[in-house]
Amino acid sequence: MDTVLQLGEVAVHVTLKEIKNVHLGVYPPSGRVRIAAPARMKMDAIRSLAISKLAWIRRQQRTFRDQEREAAREYVSGESHHLWGRRYLLSVEEREAPMRVEVRHRRLHLQIRPGTSTDRRAALLDAWYREKIRGALVSLLAKWQKIVGRAPKQVFVRRMRTKWGGCNPGSRNIRLNTELAKKPKECLEYILVHELAHLREPTHNARFSQFMDQVMPGWEIRRRELNRLPLRYEAWTY
């Protein structure tokens, strides 16, 4: 069960786990604050850490409050969808043939069987976006593994509600959000490098920032651009 620390108007949800390091996160859509801390860590120490990060927490919460949200999608002809930062109009064709997605000029063509549900249409597009990311990763990994000096064991591409990416330094596995296929490729590249850098430095400390400055000058510009772009519509639950 979470413990809630109330720091003025900011509620911090604390979970104690059998982990080595403290993880602080601020998550969309409302800016919910979560801390995962080692089971042995005292609550007073966790409170002090949270207080020291209050200015950063409030900045993140403002970002989520101000960030544009996409409208709910019905996956019908005429809707706007994006690939690598470019807008495409969705064109839906129902026919008794294998279902597929392809780009035709400035249209995103979705071929489905008659009666295909909205959820199935969404899943088909999500799978297509995953494949687009996997295709882009071939050259990006070849480039950045050499520069960063670390290689992941596996890279998973999946739908993620609260993060653009994630890294487990212990298992050397990296996770990337399917939604990155909708953003400019520079955003995918930044998140990949960010997670690769965590294989060298697990936390967001000064060494991590210095390393990012070294291998990807201007990375903070890419981060701001990614955070400025609309978030996917979600029926968020906790």
Backbone as CSV, one residue per row, in Angstrom:
resi,resn,N_x,N_y,N_z,CA_x,CA_y,CA_z,C_x,C_y,C_z
1,MET,0.842,-1.200,0.000,0.000,0.000,0.000,0.877,1.250,0.000
2,ASP,0.497,2.227,-0.821,1.261,3.469,-0.892,1.082,4.298,0.378
3,THR,2.150,5.014,0.705,2.086,6.060,1.723,2.044,7.393,1.000
4,VAL,1.158,8.291,1.408,1.033,9.582,0.742,1.643,10.665,1.624
5,LEU,2.655,11.348,1.080,3.258,12.499,1.752,2.622,13.755,1.177
6,GLN,2.056,14.583,1.997,1.427,15.817,1.532,2.385,16.973,1.757
7,LEU,2.895,17.539,0.675,3.829,18.658,0.735,3.126,19.887,0.167
8,GLY,2.404,20.596,1.020,1.580,21.702,0.536,0.492,21.152,-0.352
9,GLU,0.416,21.657,-1.595,-0.597,21.194,-2.541,-0.165,19.954,-3.308
10,VAL,1.055,19.489,-3.086,1.603,18.350,-3.826,1.500,17.068,-3.001
11,ALA,0.804,16.075,-3.546,0.707,14.761,-2.904,1.737,13.837,-3.543
12,VAL,2.567,13.223,-2.725,3.607,12.320,-3.206,3.271,10.905,-2.753
13,HIS,3.073,10.013,-3.709,2.730,8.627,-3.416,4.015,7.802,-3.336
14,VAL,4.260,7.210,-2.181,5.519,6.507,-1.920,5.274,5.008,-1.828
15,THR,6.079,4.246,-2.559,6.051,2.789,-2.492,7.438,2.291,-2.102
16,LEU,7.514,1.464,-1.088,8.783,0.865,-0.663,8.933,-0.495,-1.330
17,LYS,10.096,-0.708,-1.957,10.345,-1.955,-2.692,11.749,-2.467,-2.391
18,GLU,11.988,-3.708,-2.798,13.330,-4.278,-2.675,14.153,-3.850,-3.889
19,ILE,14.532,-2.564,-3.894,15.337,-1.999,-4.972,16.525,-1.268,-4.371
20,LYS,17.491,-0.906,-5.210,18.715,-0.267,-4.720,18.629,1.254,-4.712
21,ASN,17.937,1.824,-5.698,17.933,3.273,-5.865,16.524,3.838,-5.756
22,VAL,16.457,5.142,-5.473,15.181,5.843,-5.401,14.789,6.296,-6.807
23,HIS,13.510,6.116,-7.145,13.004,6.561,-8.444,11.849,7.534,-8.216
24,LEU,12.013,8.749,-8.720,10.993,9.790,-8.597,10.421,10.062,-9.978
25,GLY,9.098,10.053,-10.086,8.464,10.319,-11.370,7.231,11.191,-11.226
26,VAL,6.971,12.001,-12.264,5.749,12.800,-12.348,5.058,12.356,-13.630
27,TYR,3.802,11.911,-13.520,3.167,11.208,-14.628,1.902,11.900,-15.113
28,PRO,1.660,11.807,-16.460,0.444,12.360,-17.025,-0.753,11.495,-16.638
29,PRO,-1.971,12.062,-16.775,-2.226,13.386,-17.355,-2.249,14.505,-16.327
30,SER,-2.369,14.152,-15.036,-2.581,15.169,-14.007,-1.319,15.558,-13.254
31,GLY,-0.201,14.885,-13.553,1.029,15.192,-12.837,1.137,14.461,-11.510
32,ARG,0.575,13.273,-11.425,0.667,12.457,-10.209,2.132,12.172,-9.906
33,VAL,2.519,12.320,-8.638,3.919,12.160,-8.221,4.077,10.816,-7.519
34,ARG,5.057,10.065,-7.963,5.322,8.766,-7.363,6.805,8.637,-7.028
35,ILE,7.082,8.050,-5.878,8.450,7.717,-5.499,8.490,6.232,-5.159
36,ALA,9.388,5.511,-5.800,9.686,4.131,-5.432,11.031,4.165,-4.721
37,ALA,11.071,3.680,-3.487,12.273,3.779,-2.670,12.641,2.412,-2.093
38,PRO,13.932,2.208,-1.765,14.347,0.954,-1.130,13.592,0.736,0.181
39,ALA,13.246,-0.511,0.459,12.442,-0.837,1.639,13.098,-0.362,2.935
40,ARG,14.427,-0.288,2.954,15.139,0.104,4.178,15.159,1.615,4.398
41,MET,14.744,2.403,3.408,14.873,3.854,3.492,13.819,4.438,4.431
42,LYS,14.221,5.348,5.277,13.329,5.973,6.242,12.427,7.008,5.543
43,MET,11.206,7.138,6.045,10.256,8.060,5.434,10.720,9.507,5.558
44,ASP,11.435,9.840,6.634,11.953,11.206,6.781,12.932,11.540,5.675
45,ALA,13.757,10.554,5.296,14.723,10.771,4.215,14.002,10.933,2.878
46,ILE,12.934,10.159,2.666,12.155,10.265,1.437,11.474,11.622,1.361
47,ARG,10.935,12.081,2.512,10.302,13.400,2.554,11.309,14.497,2.210
48,SER,12.512,14.402,2.758,13.546,15.409,2.482,13.897,15.434,0.997
49,LEU,13.985,14.239,0.404,14.281,14.159,-1.023,13.174,14.822,-1.828
50,ALA,11.923,14.513,-1.495,10.792,15.083,-2.230,10.774,16.605,-2.107
51,ILE,11.054,17.118,-0.913,11.080,18.569,-0.702,12.165,19.219,-1.556
52,SER,13.312,18.543,-1.650,14.414,19.094,-2.443,14.085,19.137,-3.931
53,LYS,13.122,18.314,-4.368,12.754,18.238,-5.783,11.435,18.952,-6.097
54,LEU,10.891,19.699,-5.128,9.574,20.302,-5.318,9.509,21.247,-6.524
55,ALA,10.533,22.039,-6.708,10.525,22.982,-7.832,10.447,22.216,-9.148
56,TRP,11.210,21.136,-9.274,11.194,20.306,-10.490,9.832,19.641,-10.645
57,ILE,9.281,19.122,-9.552,7.968,18.472,-9.602,6.904,19.439,-10.118
58,ARG,6.907,20.652,-9.596,5.900,21.640,-10.015,6.060,22.002,-11.489
59,ARG,7.301,22.092,-11.962,7.520,22.373,-13.390,6.945,21.265,-14.258
60,GLN,7.171,20.007,-13.848,6.648,18.881,-14.613,5.127,18.877,-14.608
61,GLN,4.541,19.179,-13.467,3.074,19.207,-13.384,2.497,20.298,-14.274
62,ARG,3.148,21.455,-14.310,2.673,22.528,-15.192,2.742,22.091,-16.654
63,THR,3.815,21.372,-17.007,3.974,20.896,-18.383,2.816,19.996,-18.778
64,PHE,2.445,19.071,-17.902,1.338,18.163,-18.213,0.008,18.907,-18.289
65,ARG,-0.201,19.862,-17.398,-1.454,20.617,-17.421,-1.602,21.421,-18.709
66,ASP,-0.476,21.935,-19.200,-0.512,22.818,-20.364,-0.432,22.068,-21.687
67,GLN,-0.048,20.789,-21.647,0.198,20.068,-22.887,-1.104,19.705,-23.600
68,GLU,-1.097,19.900,-24.895,-2.269,19.598,-25.716,-2.547,18.102,-25.726
69,ARG,-3.826,17.724,-25.782,-4.235,16.328,-25.862,-4.936,16.069,-27.196
70,GLU,-4.680,14.906,-27.767,-5.414,14.515,-28.964,-6.863,14.214,-28.603
71,ALA,-7.738,14.389,-29.569,-9.128,13.988,-29.374,-9.235,12.472,-29.421
72,ALA,-10.310,11.930,-28.862,-10.536,10.484,-28.923,-10.627,10.043,-30.383
73,ARG,-10.052,8.888,-30.690,-10.021,8.391,-32.051,-11.099,7.331,-32.269
74,GLU,-11.744,7.392,-33.452,-12.739,6.393,-33.833,-12.246,5.520,-34.987
75,TYR,-11.123,5.908,-35.603,-10.493,5.150,-36.681,-11.441,5.001,-37.867
76,VAL,-11.925,6.165,-38.326,-12.793,6.238,-39.499,-12.148,7.180,-40.515
77,SER,-12.578,7.087,-41.745,-12.019,7.918,-42.815,-12.156,9.406,-42.487
78,GLY,-11.102,10.136,-42.796,-11.101,11.571,-42.579,-10.415,12.019,-41.306
79,GLU,-10.136,11.092,-40.387,-9.429,11.456,-39.158,-7.972,11.794,-39.459
80,SER,-7.404,12.641,-38.615,-5.980,12.965,-38.725,-5.160,11.997,-37.867
81,HIS,-4.129,11.440,-38.469,-3.176,10.603,-37.754,-1.780,11.035,-38.184
82,HIS,-0.772,10.656,-37.416,0.582,11.140,-37.679,1.578,9.993,-37.809
83,LEU,2.603,10.236,-38.623,3.746,9.330,-38.744,4.995,10.179,-38.874
84,TRP,5.941,9.977,-37.960,7.201,10.729,-37.930,6.977,12.242,-38.010
85,GLY,5.953,12.714,-37.305,5.712,14.139,-37.194,4.895,14.738,-38.325
86,ARG,4.548,13.934,-39.324,3.747,14.433,-40.447,2.301,13.987,-40.291
87,ARG,1.380,14.861,-40.690,-0.051,14.595,-40.573,-0.559,13.879,-41.816
88,TYR,-1.351,12.838,-41.590,-1.984,12.094,-42.677,-3.469,11.954,-42.388
89,LEU,-4.275,11.974,-43.433,-5.697,11.688,-43.292,-5.901,10.186,-43.413
90,LEU,-6.705,9.639,-42.513,-6.972,8.206,-42.526,-8.018,7.885,-43.594
91,SER,-7.733,6.860,-44.363,-8.655,6.355,-45.365,-8.945,4.889,-45.037
92,VAL,-10.181,4.576,-44.717,-10.558,3.229,-44.304,-11.305,2.535,-45.439
93,GLU,-10.836,1.349,-45.786,-11.474,0.545,-46.828,-11.856,-0.806,-46.235
94,GLU,-13.131,-1.158,-46.336,-13.600,-2.453,-45.853,-13.694,-3.430,-47.017
95,ARG,-12.997,-4.565,-46.888,-13.059,-5.588,-47.929,-12.616,-6.924,-47.350
96,GLU,-13.073,-7.999,-47.981,-12.705,-9.340,-47.533,-11.320,-9.679,-48.058
97,ALA,-10.332,-9.179,-47.347,-8.935,-9.383,-47.721,-8.093,-9.214,-46.464
98,PRO,-6.823,-9.627,-46.497,-5.966,-9.445,-45.318,-5.924,-7.986,-44.876
99,MET,-5.998,-7.765,-43.583,-5.973,-6.404,-43.058,-4.555,-5.856,-43.112
100,ARG,-4.431,-4.562,-43.425,-3.109,-3.962,-43.544,-3.194,-2.448,-43.429
101,VAL,-2.034,-1.851,-43.215,-1.908,-0.395,-43.142,-0.778,0.009,-44.081
102,GLU,-0.974,1.070,-44.829,0.092,1.576,-45.683,-0.103,3.063,-45.943
103,VAL,1.001,3.720,-46.268,0.967,5.149,-46.602,0.793,5.293,-48.103
104,ARG,-0.191,6.082,-48.485,-0.426,6.395,-49.897,-0.452,7.901,-50.040
105,HIS,0.640,8.443,-50.543,0.795,9.893,-50.653,0.614,10.513,-49.258
106,ARG,-0.392,11.395,-49.079,-0.594,12.008,-47.766,-1.761,11.371,-47.021
107,ARG,-2.054,10.127,-47.369,-3.113,9.397,-46.682,-2.561,8.133,-46.030
108,LEU,-3.154,7.802,-44.894,-2.831,6.572,-44.191,-3.972,5.608,-44.490
109,HIS,-3.693,4.592,-45.291,-4.739,3.693,-45.774,-4.851,2.484,-44.856
110,LEU,-6.051,2.279,-44.315,-6.337,1.165,-43.420,-7.323,0.233,-44.103
111,GLN,-6.840,-0.943,-44.460,-7.701,-1.943,-45.096,-8.135,-2.956,-44.043
112,ILE,-9.444,-3.067,-43.846,-9.977,-3.941,-42.801,-11.130,-4.772,-43.350
113,ARG,-11.459,-5.816,-42.618,-12.618,-6.629,-42.994,-13.895,-5.945,-42.503
114,PRO,-15.002,-6.137,-43.212,-16.275,-5.529,-42.779,-16.608,-5.914,-41.341
115,GLY,-17.070,-4.917,-40.573,-17.464,-5.170,-39.199,-16.340,-5.142,-38.187
116,THR,-15.130,-4.785,-38.621,-14.002,-4.717,-37.690,-14.250,-3.648,-36.630
117,SER,-14.071,-4.004,-35.365,-14.363,-3.093,-34.261,-13.347,-1.963,-34.186
118,THR,-13.744,-0.909,-33.458,-12.826,0.216,-33.236,-11.569,-0.246,-32.519
119,ASP,-11.712,-1.106,-31.510,-10.556,-1.597,-30.768,-9.606,-2.378,-31.676
120,ARG,-10.163,-3.170,-32.571,-9.314,-3.951,-33.484,-8.609,-3.032,-34.467
121,ARG,-9.278,-1.995,-34.937,-8.638,-1.021,-35.829,-7.465,-0.345,-35.113
122,ALA,-7.704,0.041,-33.848,-6.644,0.685,-33.064,-5.468,-0.257,-32.884
123,ALA,-5.736,-1.521,-32.588,-4.668,-2.491,-32.384,-3.859,-2.700,-33.664
124,LEU,-4.548,-2.707,-34.800,-3.855,-2.875,-36.083,-2.900,-1.718,-36.343
125,LEU,-3.371,-0.486,-36.074,-2.504,0.678,-36.258,-1.351,0.674,-35.261
126,ASP,-1.616,0.298,-34.007,-0.550,0.238,-33.010,0.539,-0.747,-33.438
127,ALA,0.127,-1.907,-33.956,1.105,-2.901,-34.411,1.926,-2.352,-35.573
128,TRP,1.289,-1.599,-36.439,1.997,-0.992,-37.575,3.007,0.043,-37.092
129,TYR,2.594,0.853,-36.117,3.524,1.840,-35.556,4.715,1.150,-34.896
130,ARG,4.480,0.035,-34.198,5.596,-0.695,-33.582,6.608,-1.142,-34.626
131,GLU,6.091,-1.639,-35.749,6.997,-2.092,-36.796,7.780,-0.929,-37.407
132,LYS,7.153,0.235,-37.493,7.869,1.410,-38.003,9.037,1.763,-37.078
133,ILE,8.811,1.697,-35.775,9.888,1.989,-34.825,10.984,0.934,-34.929
134,ARG,10.596,-0.334,-34.986,11.605,-1.396,-35.088,12.449,-1.224,-36.334
135,GLY,11.824,-0.816,-37.430,12.583,-0.584,-38.649,13.574,0.563,-38.496
136,ALA,13.135,1.644,-37.843,14.018,2.796,-37.646,15.161,2.475,-36.690
137,LEU,14.931,1.540,-35.767,15.943,1.224,-34.757,17.162,0.522,-35.329
138,VAL,17.017,-0.121,-36.468,18.142,-0.867,-37.036,19.364,0.047,-37.213
139,SER,19.167,1.169,-37.889,20.295,2.084,-38.122,20.620,2.907,-36.880
140,LEU,19.597,3.276,-36.100,19.855,4.084,-34.913,20.690,3.324,-33.882
141,LEU,20.365,2.060,-33.663,21.144,1.269,-32.711,22.575,1.063,-33.200
142,ALA,22.726,0.788,-34.488,24.075,0.596,-35.040,24.932,1.838,-34.820
143,LYS,24.326,3.010,-34.941,25.051,4.272,-34.754,25.346,4.549,-33.284
144,TRP,24.322,4.489,-32.430,24.448,5.001,-31.071,25.064,4.026,-30.077
145,GLN,24.993,2.732,-30.342,25.686,1.790,-29.456,27.186,2.058,-29.454
146,LYS,27.717,2.398,-30.603,29.149,2.691,-30.700,29.489,3.989,-29.977
147,ILE,28.648,4.996,-30.151,28.923,6.299,-29.549,28.787,6.253,-28.031
148,VAL,27.713,5.627,-27.548,27.473,5.549,-26.103,28.391,4.537,-25.439
149,GLY,28.765,3.523,-26.183,29.646,2.503,-25.613,28.913,1.440,-24.825
150,ARG,27.614,1.328,-25.036,26.803,0.327,-24.354,25.787,-0.233,-25.348
151,ALA,25.457,-1.502,-25.187,24.464,-2.134,-26.040,23.405,-2.802,-25.173
152,PRO,22.141,-2.616,-25.499,21.085,-3.274,-24.728,21.004,-4.753,-25.060
153,LYS,20.508,-5.522,-24.110,20.255,-6.936,-24.386,19.064,-7.069,-25.307
154,GLN,17.997,-6.343,-24.980,16.794,-6.344,-25.809,16.170,-4.953,-25.799
155,VAL,15.485,-4.623,-26.893,14.704,-3.388,-26.957,13.258,-3.775,-27.227
156,PHE,12.376,-3.428,-26.310,10.956,-3.717,-26.459,10.227,-2.454,-26.897
157,VAL,9.315,-2.599,-27.838,8.480,-1.488,-28.283,7.054,-1.822,-27.898
158,ARG,6.456,-0.987,-27.071,5.104,-1.281,-26.586,4.375,0.009,-26.237
159,ARG,3.074,-0.106,-26.100,2.276,1.039,-25.688,2.530,1.315,-24.211
160,MET,2.879,2.554,-23.891,3.183,2.949,-22.526,2.385,4.203,-22.204
161,ARG,1.735,4.235,-21.067,0.890,5.372,-20.719,1.655,6.516,-20.065
162,THR,2.704,6.216,-19.326,3.307,7.251,-18.487,4.726,7.635,-18.866
163,LYS,5.343,6.933,-19.810,6.731,7.230,-20.151,6.946,7.098,-21.655
164,TRP,7.924,7.849,-22.155,8.344,7.687,-23.545,9.282,6.501,-23.687
165,GLY,9.971,6.173,-22.617,10.895,5.043,-22.665,11.282,4.628,-21.268
166,GLY,12.042,3.563,-21.176,12.500,3.083,-19.880,13.717,2.193,-20.065
167,CYS,14.498,2.071,-19.008,15.706,1.261,-19.055,15.878,0.528,-17.737
168,ASN,16.200,-0.746,-17.814,16.549,-1.534,-16.641,18.032,-1.867,-16.750
169,PRO,18.900,-1.105,-16.068,20.337,-1.337,-16.198,20.762,-2.744,-15.786
170,GLY,20.025,-3.349,-14.834,20.385,-4.693,-14.382,20.209,-5.732,-15.471
171,SER,19.061,-5.714,-16.142,18.803,-6.670,-17.218,19.304,-6.182,-18.571
172,ARG,19.661,-4.890,-18.652,20.092,-4.230,-19.881,18.980,-4.225,-20.937
173,ASN,17.746,-4.184,-20.481,16.609,-4.099,-21.404,16.111,-2.663,-21.493
174,ILE,15.729,-2.258,-22.691,15.198,-0.916,-22.945,13.787,-1.052,-23.490
175,ARG,12.899,-0.151,-23.053,11.529,-0.104,-23.544,11.280,1.238,-24.217
176,LEU,10.581,1.211,-25.343,10.238,2.425,-26.073,8.738,2.455,-26.328
177,ASN,8.164,3.650,-26.245,6.734,3.836,-26.407,6.352,3.834,-27.884
178,THR,5.324,3.048,-28.224,4.829,2.998,-29.597,4.501,4.379,-30.148
179,GLU,4.068,5.287,-29.260,3.668,6.633,-29.676,4.804,7.416,-30.327
180,LEU,6.049,6.997,-30.109,7.184,7.722,-30.693,7.159,7.680,-32.215
181,ALA,6.479,6.699,-32.800,6.388,6.638,-34.262,5.580,7.803,-34.821
182,LYS,4.789,8.458,-33.976,3.975,9.588,-34.431,4.743,10.907,-34.363
183,LYS,5.852,10.917,-33.645,6.621,12.133,-33.433,7.783,12.203,-34.430
184,PRO,8.399,13.371,-34.596,9.567,13.449,-35.483,10.632,12.424,-35.086
185,LYS,11.348,11.899,-36.072,12.337,10.852,-35.792,13.410,11.315,-34.813
186,GLU,13.664,12.643,-34.772,14.649,13.158,-33.829,14.235,12.866,-32.385
187,CYS,12.929,12.770,-32.143,12.439,12.472,-30.796,12.715,11.022,-30.435
188,LEU,12.474,10.109,-31.367,12.807,8.695,-31.134,14.299,8.548,-30.876
189,GLU,15.109,9.245,-31.669,16.559,9.150,-31.500,16.983,9.643,-30.117
190,TYR,16.392,10.764,-29.676,16.726,11.292,-28.350,16.367,10.296,-27.248
191,ILE,15.164,9.721,-27.297,14.753,8.786,-26.249,15.653,7.551,-26.256
192,LEU,16.005,7.050,-27.429,16.900,5.897,-27.493,18.245,6.209,-26.852
193,VAL,18.824,7.356,-27.184,20.120,7.729,-26.610,19.993,7.928,-25.102
194,HIS,18.905,8.543,-24.677,18.640,8.741,-23.245,18.668,7.399,-22.506
195,GLU,17.965,6.404,-23.054,17.899,5.103,-22.379,19.229,4.352,-22.479
196,LEU,19.930,4.470,-23.590,21.260,3.867,-23.693,22.209,4.475,-22.662
197,ALA,22.082,5.785,-22.454,22.943,6.452,-21.474,22.696,5.925,-20.071
198,HIS,21.469,5.474,-19.809,21.164,4.903,-18.490,21.882,3.573,-18.260
199,LEU,22.364,2.939,-19.311,23.175,1.737,-19.136,24.544,2.081,-18.567
200,ARG,24.917,3.348,-18.702,26.168,3.835,-18.098,25.921,4.488,-16.747
201,GLU,24.847,5.276,-16.674,24.527,6.023,-15.450,23.030,5.869,-15.168
202,PRO,22.651,5.037,-14.187,21.233,4.711,-13.975,20.348,5.884,-13.576
203,THR,20.879,6.897,-12.923,20.041,7.977,-12.413,20.261,9.274,-13.189
204,HIS,19.331,10.216,-13.001,19.425,11.513,-13.669,20.266,12.474,-12.821
205,ASN,21.525,12.145,-12.673,22.405,13.004,-11.884,23.247,13.874,-12.816
206,ALA,24.191,14.597,-12.219,25.024,15.503,-13.012,25.856,14.746,-14.042
207,ARG,26.338,13.555,-13.675,27.138,12.765,-14.625,26.308,12.364,-15.838
208,PHE,25.041,12.046,-15.587,24.170,11.682,-16.700,24.003,12.862,-17.657
209,SER,23.697,14.034,-17.124,23.510,15.223,-17.968,24.785,15.581,-18.723
210,GLN,25.929,15.470,-18.047,27.199,15.771,-18.698,27.473,14.809,-19.851
211,PHE,27.135,13.538,-19.629,27.349,12.556,-20.693,26.434,12.838,-21.882
212,MET,25.174,13.176,-21.603,24.252,13.508,-22.691,24.748,14.733,-23.459
213,ASP,25.262,15.730,-22.742,25.826,16.914,-23.403,26.972,16.523,-24.331
214,GLN,27.737,15.547,-23.909,28.914,15.111,-24.667,28.527,14.370,-25.948
215,VAL,27.592,13.432,-25.850,27.284,12.588,-27.007,26.179,13.164,-27.893
216,MET,25.287,13.992,-27.313,24.192,14.557,-28.099,23.971,16.017,-27.715
217,PRO,24.851,16.905,-28.139,24.644,18.326,-27.839,23.283,18.793,-28.354
218,GLY,22.571,19.533,-27.513,21.250,19.998,-27.902,20.133,19.016,-27.580
219,TRP,20.447,17.990,-26.803,19.426,16.987,-26.468,18.241,17.601,-25.732
220,GLU,18.481,18.665,-24.969,17.383,19.292,-24.224,16.381,19.960,-25.161
221,ILE,16.829,20.401,-26.343,15.922,20.972,-27.336,14.982,19.886,-27.844
222,ARG,15.519,18.702,-28.092,14.688,17.584,-28.543,13.696,17.186,-27.457
223,ARG,14.135,17.206,-26.221,13.232,16.868,-25.121,12.091,17.867,-25.029
224,ARG,12.391,19.142,-25.152,11.330,20.163,-25.102,10.361,19.993,-26.257
225,GLU,10.881,19.681,-27.449,10.019,19.481,-28.604,9.075,18.304,-28.377
226,LEU,9.596,17.210,-27.843,8.770,16.037,-27.572,7.699,16.354,-26.540
227,ASN,8.064,17.081,-25.509,7.107,17.421,-24.459,6.088,18.469,-24.896
228,ARG,6.370,19.163,-25.985,5.451,20.179,-26.505,4.352,19.551,-27.365
229,LEU,4.641,18.406,-27.967,3.716,17.785,-28.904,2.521,17.168,-28.177
230,PRO,1.372,17.060,-28.863,0.166,16.536,-28.210,0.353,15.120,-27.700
231,LEU,-0.261,14.836,-26.545,-0.281,13.499,-25.988,-1.452,12.717,-26.566
232,ARG,-1.310,11.414,-26.622,-2.387,10.550,-27.081,-3.575,10.640,-26.125
233,TYR,-4.762,10.589,-26.708,-5.955,10.524,-25.856,-5.952,9.201,-25.106
234,GLU,-6.211,9.256,-23.806,-6.312,8.054,-22.977,-7.452,8.227,-21.996
235,ALA,-8.123,7.118,-21.700,-9.065,7.100,-20.588,-8.248,6.690,-19.377
236,TRP,-7.577,7.670,-18.750,-6.581,7.386,-17.717,-7.219,6.835,-16.454
237,THR,-6.590,5.796,-15.898,-6.975,5.243,-14.598,-5.719,5.017,-13.786
238,TYR,-5.887,4.924,-12.491,-4.750,4.650,-11.606,-5.089,3.453,-10.740
